[in-house]
Amino acid sequence: MNEPTWRKPAGVLAILLMLTLWAIGVAMLSPMVGCWHWVLQLAFYVAAGIAWLWVLPMRRMLLWMETGRWR
């Protein structure tokens, strides 16, 4: 059995921090985005909430948490 490392709790805290900062950033843009046509608003919020904008960096974080390597 593998011994637990400090990387897992540190990684979880880093992920929570990144998601919080991402949510704050998107929320700060809402006054500007709120003036757009509803179709553009929908596209923005779908893109901001979908995996390719925040999950891809998380993949590297999860890999680091498990292996200690970024690649």
Order of alpha helices (4+ residues) and beta strands (2+ residues): alpha-alpha-alpha
